[in-house]
Every structure is written in C-alpha cells, then in structure tokens.
Amino acid sequence: MDWGRILFIFFTLMCLTSTIGFLFDPNIVLLFLAAAINFISTTLRVGIRKPLSSELLASSIVADFHLIPAFLWYQILGDLDVAYALAFGALVANLFSICLILIESAKVRDIDY
C-alpha cells in the first residue's frame, strides 16, 4: 500500500464531497472548508511525477480558482448565485480530477500484492 497515494486520493475525494456539501446546503463555513481542503489537495499534487500529474494539478488549480473567488464573493458581497455558479465549476473540475485518478489507477499495477 502506498500511503502517500491514499492520502492524495483521500483529499481529492474530500474536495469533491465538500463542494457537493456546499451545493446541497449553501453555508459559508462549508464553502470555506471546500476551498481549504482543495488548496491542501493542490499542494499535495505539486511535485508528483506520474503520467497524468500535470492534468491533475491543472484541474486542482482550476477548482482553486473557482472556490476561492466563490468564498470571497459570498463573504464580501453576499451574492449566493455567483458563489453557487463558481462552486459548480469547481465541482466539474473535481469530477474531471476523479476521472483522471481512475484512469491512472487502471493503468498502474500494484506489485505489492
């Protein structure tokens, strides 16, 4: 088992589920958690040298560039509609990231078995 990979996938799934949590219950705290967890996931992706690592990092940065402005827009201006639209963009980027992880996992053979 690769514990680094487990931690990486854990934070990626947490990004997705926390964004969905905000979309289900629009709360500023949930949006902040989604942005913070996504930022942690982005920092975990820096320096990984795998076949799809550049695509994974790009999708994470896209989600960051959606969630951070969504949080600021909702906190400062109080406009939930724009924050909701930006959170949907982050959701699409996180779904794309999960698809890339599944593709990469299907290609890699684990020799520890």
C-alpha positions in Angstrom: 0.0 0.0 0.0 1.2 3.5 -0.9 0.2 5.8 2.0 1.1 8.9 0.0 -1.3 7.8 -2.7 -4.0 7.0 -0.1 -3.6 10.5 1.4 -3.7 12.1 -2.0 -6.9 10.3 -3.1 -8.5 11.0 0.3 -8.0 14.8 -0.1 -9.2 14.6 -3.7 -12.4 12.9 -2.6 -12.8 15.3 0.3 -12.6 18.2 -2.2 -15.4 16.7 -4.2 -17.7 15.8 -1.3 -17.2 19.1 0.5 -18.1 21.0 -2.7 -21.2 18.9 -3.1 -22.0 19.6 0.6 -21.9 23.4 -0.1 -24.1 22.9 -3.1 -26.6 20.9 -1.0 -26.6 23.4 1.9 -25.2 26.8 1.0 -23.3 27.7 4.1 -20.2 30.0 4.2 -18.4 27.6 6.5 -18.9 24.7 4.1 -17.6 26.8 1.2 -14.5 27.8 3.3 -13.9 24.1 4.1 -14.2 23.2 0.4 -11.7 25.8 -0.6 -9.3 24.9 2.2 -9.4 21.2 1.5 -9.0 21.8 -2.2 -6.0 24.0 -1.5 -4.4 21.2 0.6 -5.1 18.8 -2.2 -3.4 21.2 -4.7 -0.3 21.4 -2.5 -0.1 17.6 -2.3 -0.2 17.4 -6.1 2.9 19.6 -6.6 6.0 17.6 -7.3 4.2 14.3 -8.3 5.8 12.8 -11.4 3.2 10.4 -12.8 1.8 10.1 -16.3 -1.3 12.3 -15.6 0.2 14.5 -12.9 0.1 17.7 -14.9 -3.5 17.3 -15.8 -4.3 16.5 -12.1 -2.5 19.6 -11.0 -4.2 21.8 -13.6 -7.7 20.5 -12.6 -6.9 21.2 -9.0 -5.8 24.8 -9.8 -9.0 25.3 -11.8 -11.0 24.2 -8.7 -9.0 26.6 -6.5 -9.7 29.4 -8.9 -13.4 28.7 -8.6 -13.7 28.0 -4.9 -11.6 30.9 -3.5 -13.4 33.6 -5.5 -16.7 31.9 -4.6 -15.9 32.2 -1.0 -14.8 35.8 -1.3 -17.8 36.7 -3.4 -20.2 35.1 -0.9 -18.4 36.5 2.1 -17.9 40.1 0.9 -20.8 40.7 -1.4 -23.3 38.1 -0.1 -24.3 37.0 -3.6 -25.1 33.3 -3.4 -25.9 32.9 -7.1 -22.4 33.8 -8.2 -20.9 31.7 -5.5 -23.1 28.8 -6.5 -22.1 29.1 -10.1 -18.4 29.1 -9.2 -18.9 26.1 -6.9 -20.4 24.2 -9.8 -17.3 25.0 -11.9 -15.2 23.6 -9.1 -17.4 20.5 -9.0 -16.8 19.9 -12.7 -13.0 20.3 -12.2 -13.1 17.9 -9.2 -15.1 15.3 -11.2 -12.6 15.6 -14.0 -9.8 15.0 -11.5 -11.5 11.9 -10.1 -11.9 10.6 -13.7 -8.1 11.1 -14.2 -7.3 9.3 -11.0 -9.5 6.4 -12.1 -7.7 6.2 -15.5 -4.3 6.4 -13.8 -5.3 3.7 -11.3 -6.4 1.4 -14.1 -3.1 1.8 -15.9 -0.8 1.2 -12.8 -0.2 -2.3 -11.5 0.5 -2.6 -7.8 3.4 -5.0 -7.3 2.9 -5.3 -3.6 0.2 -8.0 -3.9 
